[in-house]
Amino acid sequence: MIVGIPKEIKNNEFRVAMTPAGVAELVKNGHRVVVETTAGTGSGFADADYQHAGAEILENAEAVFSTAKMIVKVKEPQAVERARLTKEHTLFTYLHLAPDPEQTADLVNSQATCIAYETVTDALGRLPLLAPMSEVAGRMSIQAGAYALEKSRAGRGMLLGGVPGVSPAKVVIIGGGVVGRNAAQMAVGMRADVTILDRSIDVLRAIDAEFDGRVKTIFSTSLALEEQVLAADLVIGSVLIPGAAAPKLVSAEMVKKMKPGAAVVDVAIDQGGCFATAKATTHAEPTYIVDDVVHYCVANMPGAVARTSTYALSNATLPYIIKLANLGAEAALKQDNYLLEGLNVRHGKVTCESVATELGYDFVPALETL
């Protein structure tokens, strides 16, 4: 199979879908890999690195799309990229379709086979291709929140860990999944006062054991959530419903009642955000103010630490890319039910039920499209 790696074009997105080492593995398996020139520069990989691994360097994205049968990316295809997709293409990348009707319509119209990293599952029901970027985003959320709390950024002017004789900032994390636990690790390491809310007692027990009591755990009810958010200096939104839009757990009225200069970091913004006041921002302009609360809602947070993120993502996706290339998309999807969970759109049909429900499409079970 011919596998294509275009350069990412989303604002300040410096990741690349595959490392040279990953390319070498594909070539070893007998496949041809084409890479857009300078695609890896933002992650520290030169064209020569890919050539040494056996890839061909093409001069632009149009050449990559017209040559390759499988397109491997990091972020959702932008409009100009979606226009290049055909029925012959398999697209493998993060999609986050539920809050993005325009992208969904374009992918449906393209007739391409579109597999989303974020809905691929494993035998334990986890999301193995979302996990590495969730780890990065969770850890980054605390860095971003600390930055947003600085007075020069309209924050409360607080140091997360305080100093001897001065109280630390109160950090509230909504959701105890991969993002939430990684955010807690960073916040605890910075000596903040950390509380996690979740609706699973088992999750809260595990967090309590993991942090040996250094993190407060609270069962999330509407009253408990409001109480904690209003007391917080920094709130991290880390809720996830796989494939679906994030629930708006923090209302505009709650934000209005928060401390002046408090900060929120909405890691769920890729799925529409869990704050009612959230709107996607970019690394170029990461924050905005609503009711004296600083909002950080960058939709591709891990792109800022591109080298770390590229290695982490490529480590997770490579076995799936090799399987798709070796067997072809249809055979690979039929053979692997966990990969099949990642199929969101194929030949004009929406095969992810939560996306179909959210955006008003007829749901077609994935197997029926194969």
Disulfide bonds with the S-S distance in Angstrom:
none
